[in-house]
Amino acid sequence: MTANAKRVRRSEKLDLRLTSSAKRSLQAAAELQHKSLTEFVLDSALTSAEAILAEQRSIKLNAEQWKVFQKALDAPPRYHERLERLLREPSVFD
């Protein structure tokens, strides 16, 4: 949990068995991030879970929405004068 995260009462418990070396690794990583072991494991697990769930999300379009979407993809790009000027100017990396 980050310092800015809203504090919520935790009422659920999750037990797990692990090797002593796995626990030492988790504790070392938690210390490096200045977190308790619980905070570190929970944050890491939730980050991983969110990434996995995000991969499964999809956008569903009906036939008409699909046509509109394809039309937008096939349309030529709009001209943006400021973008054109920006791309012509030398970069700080040049």
Distance bins in CASP14 RR format, pairs under 12 A and 6 or more apart:
PFRMAT RR
TARGET T0000
AUTHOR 0000-0000-0000
RMODE 2
METHOD distances of the structure
MODEL  1
1 7 1 0 0 1 0 0 0 0 0 0 0
1 8 0 0 0 0 1 0 0 0 0 0 0
1 10 0 0 0 0 1 0 0 0 0 0 0
1 33 0 0 0 0 0 1 0 0 0 0 0
1 34 0 0 0 0 0 1 0 0 0 0 0
1 35 1 0 0 1 0 0 0 0 0 0 0
1 36 0 0 0 0 1 0 0 0 0 0 0
1 38 0 0 0 0 1 0 0 0 0 0 0
1 39 1 0 1 0 0 0 0 0 0 0 0
1 40 0 0 0 0 1 0 0 0 0 0 0
1 41 0 0 0 0 0 1 0 0 0 0 0
1 42 1 0 0 1 0 0 0 0 0 0 0
1 43 1 0 0 1 0 0 0 0 0 0 0
1 44 0 0 0 0 0 1 0 0 0 0 0
1 46 0 0 0 0 1 0 0 0 0 0 0
1 47 0 0 0 0 0 1 0 0 0 0 0
2 33 0 0 0 0 0 1 0 0 0 0 0
2 34 0 0 0 0 0 1 0 0 0 0 0
2 35 0 0 0 0 1 0 0 0 0 0 0
2 39 0 0 0 0 1 0 0 0 0 0 0
2 40 0 0 0 0 0 1 0 0 0 0 0
2 42 0 0 0 0 0 1 0 0 0 0 0
2 43 1 0 0 1 0 0 0 0 0 0 0
2 46 0 0 0 0 0 1 0 0 0 0 0
2 47 0 0 0 0 0 1 0 0 0 0 0
3 33 0 0 0 0 0 1 0 0 0 0 0
3 34 0 0 0 0 1 0 0 0 0 0 0
3 35 0 0 0 0 0 1 0 0 0 0 0
3 39 0 0 0 0 0 1 0 0 0 0 0
5 35 0 0 0 0 0 1 0 0 0 0 0
5 39 0 0 0 0 1 0 0 0 0 0 0
5 42 0 0 0 0 0 1 0 0 0 0 0
5 43 0 0 0 0 1 0 0 0 0 0 0
5 46 0 0 0 0 0 1 0 0 0 0 0
7 39 0 0 0 0 0 1 0 0 0 0 0
8 42 0 0 0 0 0 1 0 0 0 0 0
10 38 0 0 0 0 1 0 0 0 0 0 0
10 39 0 0 0 0 0 1 0 0 0 0 0
10 42 0 0 0 0 1 0 0 0 0 0 0
12 42 0 0 0 0 0 1 0 0 0 0 0
13 38 0 0 0 0 0 1 0 0 0 0 0
13 42 0 0 0 0 0 1 0 0 0 0 0
14 38 0 0 0 0 1 0 0 0 0 0 0
14 41 0 0 0 0 1 0 0 0 0 0 0
14 42 0 0 0 0 1 0 0 0 0 0 0
14 45 0 0 0 0 1 0 0 0 0 0 0
14 46 0 0 0 0 0 1 0 0 0 0 0
15 41 0 0 0 0 0 1 0 0 0 0 0
16 22 0 0 0 0 1 0 0 0 0 0 0
16 23 0 0 0 0 0 1 0 0 0 0 0
16 26 0 0 0 0 0 1 0 0 0 0 0
16 37 0 0 0 0 0 1 0 0 0 0 0
16 38 0 0 0 0 0 1 0 0 0 0 0
16 41 0 0 0 0 1 0 0 0 0 0 0
16 42 0 0 0 0 0 1 0 0 0 0 0
16 45 0 0 0 0 0 1 0 0 0 0 0
17 23 0 0 0 0 0 1 0 0 0 0 0
18 24 0 0 0 0 1 0 0 0 0 0 0
18 25 0 0 0 0 1 0 0 0 0 0 0
18 26 1 0 0 1 0 0 0 0 0 0 0
18 27 0 0 0 0 0 1 0 0 0 0 0
18 37 0 0 0 0 0 1 0 0 0 0 0
18 41 0 0 0 0 1 0 0 0 0 0 0
19 25 0 0 0 0 1 0 0 0 0 0 0
19 26 0 0 0 0 0 1 0 0 0 0 0
20 26 0 0 0 0 0 1 0 0 0 0 0
20 27 0 0 0 0 0 1 0 0 0 0 0
21 27 0 0 0 0 0 1 0 0 0 0 0
21 28 0 0 0 0 0 1 0 0 0 0 0
22 28 0 0 0 0 0 1 0 0 0 0 0
22 29 0 0 0 0 0 1 0 0 0 0 0
22 37 0 0 0 0 0 1 0 0 0 0 0
22 41 0 0 0 0 0 1 0 0 0 0 0
23 29 0 0 0 0 0 1 0 0 0 0 0
23 30 0 0 0 0 0 1 0 0 0 0 0
23 37 1 0 0 1 0 0 0 0 0 0 0
23 40 0 0 0 0 0 1 0 0 0 0 0
23 41 0 0 0 0 1 0 0 0 0 0 0
24 30 0 0 0 0 0 1 0 0 0 0 0
24 31 0 0 0 0 0 1 0 0 0 0 0
24 37 0 0 0 0 0 1 0 0 0 0 0
25 31 0 0 0 0 0 1 0 0 0 0 0
25 32 0 0 0 0 0 1 0 0 0 0 0
25 37 0 0 0 0 0 1 0 0 0 0 0
25 40 0 0 0 0 0 1 0 0 0 0 0
25 41 0 0 0 0 0 1 0 0 0 0 0
25 44 0 0 0 0 0 1 0 0 0 0 0
26 32 0 0 0 0 0 1 0 0 0 0 0
26 33 0 0 0 0 0 1 0 0 0 0 0
26 35 0 0 0 0 0 1 0 0 0 0 0
26 36 0 0 0 0 0 1 0 0 0 0 0
26 37 1 0 0 1 0 0 0 0 0 0 0
26 38 0 0 0 0 0 1 0 0 0 0 0
26 39 0 0 0 0 0 1 0 0 0 0 0
26 40 1 0 0 1 0 0 0 0 0 0 0
26 41 1 0 0 1 0 0 0 0 0 0 0
26 42 0 0 0 0 0 1 0 0 0 0 0
26 43 0 0 0 0 0 1 0 0 0 0 0
26 44 0 0 0 0 1 0 0 0 0 0 0
26 45 0 0 0 0 0 1 0 0 0 0 0
27 33 0 0 0 0 0 1 0 0 0 0 0
27 35 0 0 0 0 0 1 0 0 0 0 0
27 36 0 0 0 0 1 0 0 0 0 0 0
27 37 1 0 1 0 0 0 0 0 0 0 0
27 38 0 0 0 0 0 1 0 0 0 0 0
27 39 0 0 0 0 0 1 0 0 0 0 0
27 40 0 0 0 0 1 0 0 0 0 0 0
27 41 0 0 0 0 1 0 0 0 0 0 0
28 35 0 0 0 0 0 1 0 0 0 0 0
28 37 0 0 0 0 0 1 0 0 0 0 0
28 40 0 0 0 0 1 0 0 0 0 0 0
29 35 0 0 0 0 1 0 0 0 0 0 0
29 36 0 0 0 0 0 1 0 0 0 0 0
29 37 0 0 0 0 1 0 0 0 0 0 0
29 39 0 0 0 0 0 1 0 0 0 0 0
29 40 1 0 0 1 0 0 0 0 0 0 0
29 41 0 0 0 0 1 0 0 0 0 0 0
29 43 0 0 0 0 0 1 0 0 0 0 0
29 44 0 0 0 0 1 0 0 0 0 0 0
30 36 1 0 0 1 0 0 0 0 0 0 0
30 37 1 0 1 0 0 0 0 0 0 0 0
30 38 0 0 0 0 1 0 0 0 0 0 0
30 39 1 0 0 1 0 0 0 0 0 0 0
30 40 1 1 0 0 0 0 0 0 0 0 0
30 41 1 0 0 1 0 0 0 0 0 0 0
30 42 0 0 0 0 0 1 0 0 0 0 0
30 43 0 0 0 0 1 0 0 0 0 0 0
30 44 0 0 0 0 1 0 0 0 0 0 0
31 37 0 0 0 0 1 0 0 0 0 0 0
31 39 0 0 0 0 0 1 0 0 0 0 0
31 40 0 0 0 0 1 0 0 0 0 0 0
32 40 0 0 0 0 1 0 0 0 0 0 0
33 39 0 0 0 0 1 0 0 0 0 0 0
33 40 1 0 0 1 0 0 0 0 0 0 0
33 41 0 0 0 0 0 1 0 0 0 0 0
33 43 0 0 0 0 1 0 0 0 0 0 0
33 44 0 0 0 0 1 0 0 0 0 0 0
34 40 0 0 0 0 1 0 0 0 0 0 0
34 43 0 0 0 0 0 1 0 0 0 0 0
35 41 0 0 0 0 1 0 0 0 0 0 0
35 42 0 0 0 0 1 0 0 0 0 0 0
35 43 1 0 0 1 0 0 0 0 0 0 0
35 44 0 0 0 0 1 0 0 0 0 0 0
36 42 0 0 0 0 1 0 0 0 0 0 0
36 43 0 0 0 0 0 1 0 0 0 0 0
37 43 0 0 0 0 0 1 0 0 0 0 0
37 44 0 0 0 0 0 1 0 0 0 0 0
38 44 0 0 0 0 0 1 0 0 0 0 0
38 45 0 0 0 0 0 1 0 0 0 0 0
39 45 0 0 0 0 0 1 0 0 0 0 0
39 46 0 0 0 0 0 1 0 0 0 0 0
40 46 0 0 0 0 0 1 0 0 0 0 0
40 47 0 0 0 0 0 1 0 0 0 0 0
41 47 0 0 0 0 0 1 0 0 0 0 0
41 48 0 0 0 0 0 1 0 0 0 0 0
42 48 0 0 0 0 0 1 0 0 0 0 0
42 49 0 0 0 0 0 1 0 0 0 0 0
43 49 0 0 0 0 0 1 0 0 0 0 0
43 50 0 0 0 0 0 1 0 0 0 0 0
44 50 0 0 0 0 0 1 0 0 0 0 0
44 51 0 0 0 0 0 1 0 0 0 0 0
45 51 0 0 0 0 0 1 0 0 0 0 0
45 52 0 0 0 0 0 1 0 0 0 0 0
46 52 0 0 0 0 0 1 0 0 0 0 0
46 53 0 0 0 0 0 1 0 0 0 0 0
47 53 0 0 0 0 0 1 0 0 0 0 0
47 54 0 0 0 0 0 1 0 0 0 0 0
48 54 0 0 0 0 0 1 0 0 0 0 0
48 55 0 0 0 0 0 1 0 0 0 0 0
49 55 0 0 0 0 0 1 0 0 0 0 0
49 56 0 0 0 0 0 1 0 0 0 0 0
50 56 0 0 0 0 0 1 0 0 0 0 0
50 57 0 0 0 0 0 1 0 0 0 0 0
51 57 0 0 0 0 0 1 0 0 0 0 0
59 65 0 0 0 0 1 0 0 0 0 0 0
59 66 0 0 0 0 0 1 0 0 0 0 0
59 69 0 0 0 0 1 0 0 0 0 0 0
60 66 0 0 0 0 1 0 0 0 0 0 0
60 69 0 0 0 0 0 1 0 0 0 0 0
61 67 0 0 0 0 1 0 0 0 0 0 0
61 68 0 0 0 0 1 0 0 0 0 0 0
61 69 1 0 0 1 0 0 0 0 0 0 0
61 70 0 0 0 0 1 0 0 0 0 0 0
61 72 0 0 0 0 0 1 0 0 0 0 0
62 68 0 0 0 0 0 1 0 0 0 0 0
62 69 0 0 0 0 0 1 0 0 0 0 0
63 69 0 0 0 0 0 1 0 0 0 0 0
63 70 0 0 0 0 0 1 0 0 0 0 0
64 70 0 0 0 0 0 1 0 0 0 0 0
64 71 0 0 0 0 0 1 0 0 0 0 0
65 71 0 0 0 0 0 1 0 0 0 0 0
65 72 0 0 0 0 0 1 0 0 0 0 0
66 72 0 0 0 0 0 1 0 0 0 0 0
66 73 0 0 0 0 0 1 0 0 0 0 0
67 73 0 0 0 0 0 1 0 0 0 0 0
67 74 0 0 0 0 0 1 0 0 0 0 0
68 74 0 0 0 0 0 1 0 0 0 0 0
68 75 0 0 0 0 0 1 0 0 0 0 0
69 75 0 0 0 0 0 1 0 0 0 0 0
72 78 0 0 0 0 0 1 0 0 0 0 0
77 83 0 0 0 0 1 0 0 0 0 0 0
77 84 0 0 0 0 0 1 0 0 0 0 0
78 84 0 0 0 0 0 1 0 0 0 0 0
79 85 0 0 0 0 0 1 0 0 0 0 0
80 86 0 0 0 0 1 0 0 0 0 0 0
80 87 0 0 0 0 1 0 0 0 0 0 0
81 87 0 0 0 0 0 1 0 0 0 0 0
81 88 0 0 0 0 0 1 0 0 0 0 0
82 88 0 0 0 0 0 1 0 0 0 0 0
82 89 0 0 0 0 0 1 0 0 0 0 0
83 89 0 0 0 0 0 1 0 0 0 0 0
88 94 0 0 0 0 0 1 0 0 0 0 0
END
